[in-house]
Amino acid sequence: MAKICFLGAGSTVFAKNVLGDCLHVDSLRDAHVTLVDIDADRLRVSEKMMNNINRTMGGNSTYEAFLAEDARKALSGCDYIVNAIQVGGYEPCTVIDFEVPKKYGLRQTIADTLGIGGIFRGLRTIPVMLDYCHIIEEVAPNALMINYANPMAILTGAILKATSVQCVGLCHSVQGCASHLCYELGLPEDGLQWRIAGINHQGWLLEISRHGEDLYPEIKRRAQLPEFFSRDAVRFELMKWFGYYVTESSEHTAEYTPWFIKAKAPELIERFRIPLDEYPRRCEMQIQGWEGLAEVLGGDEPLDHERTGEYASYIFDAVETGTPCTFGGNVLNTGLITNLPAGACVEVMCVADWNGVTPTYVGDLPPQCAALTRTNVNPQLLTIEAALTGKKDAIYQAALLDPHTAGELTIDEIVSLCDDLIEAHGDYLPAYK
């Protein structure tokens, strides 16, 4: 019987997807699952929901809920851990991440991976994750952690650098990239073969073919046609100049470079259809819909669950049974991508089996792709450095090297912005020197 702990189980819909998937897997149908969250109400809904789905599907799993202060009990003896925490929530911290930079004229779309918002989301989350990981080192030293929380590369990199916890980061952007691109361009989606490598949210689709035919020439032709370009304008523009498509959406990608969100060129926002403040809008919609959703998911009517495309249950089953599973995972760069920095958190194809998770070798990315990706790796590494050393200068350096922030603000403005964000976050951040 496997034991699974879900950190951040108040993310009820996501918990349903990951844990509901496990009920479709013979090796996991009798798992003991512990649910951990800081929000007692959401935790109660998630526990009731999973017990309901388990009954409806005829599973033999058991579910036990713990508030975060009792995480040691929840983690004790675990085989697998899923992390989906968000430190500081929408209010106050996400609001701070967006509203304080606006005072400097710095606008964002999602702010959960890179940019000034991604940096501070990482700074407030790393200490909490390291606390959990130090508990895991004591009470579940052999457990495999799957990190789903953003900023993916920053958090996963910090965990792997600072602890002995076995951890791999998972993101949805790799598995659907090739088929989504073909769908956007009106190309067949069956029989695709593809290869992706890079970093989280900036993996490069290095190859894509169908029945042995290279699709890139036709993809590039169609992507520049007016009827298709506007569907994914930022990514198609990058593909035009760098030669390859990236894994994450245009609204994300717009804030990973200095070229698309510019106060001095507001016409770019319309031209490239960039949804400024997109993440706060999504958060507000989810908050407004929570009461009705909680009533359904936490109700007494039988709940079923169809297996999703989430990798977690496939990975757990592979480790339990030895049947290999291949997926895109986030791991430390130990010579896997040879023209990205050693110790960076990279996204490469991995294999899960009885041996755990084994990443695969890539070699060099195309030089122009590696060059762009290094501009994203630099602030990630310095954010980790700041969190692990407590040095305030590393926060400034991360922000100064962030492509979008540096493309908009002066050195003095960036330093002042960081100071304002540190003050606004208050106790959500440790003290920096």
Secondary structure, DSSP 8 states (H G I E B T S, - for coil): --EEEEETTT-HHHHHHHHHHHTTSGGGTT-EEEEEES-HHHHHHHHHHHHHHHHHHT---EEEEEEGGGHHHHHTT-SEEEE---TTIIIIIIHHHHHHHHTTT---S--SSSHHHHHHHHHHHHHHHHHHHHHHHHH-TT-EEEE--SSHHHHHHHHHHH---EEEE--TTTTTHHHHHHHHTT---TTEEEEEEEETTEEEEEEEEETTEE-HHHHHHHHTSHHHHTTSHHHHHHHHHHSSEESS-HHHHTTSSSSS--TT-THHHHHTT--TTHHHHHHHHHHHHHHHHHHHHTSSS-------S-SHHHHHHHHHH---EEEEEEEE-SSSBTTS-TT-EEEEEEEEETTEEEE---B---HHHHHHHHHHHHHHHHHHHHHHH--HHHHHHHHHH-HHHHHH--HHHHHHHHHHHHHHHGGGS----
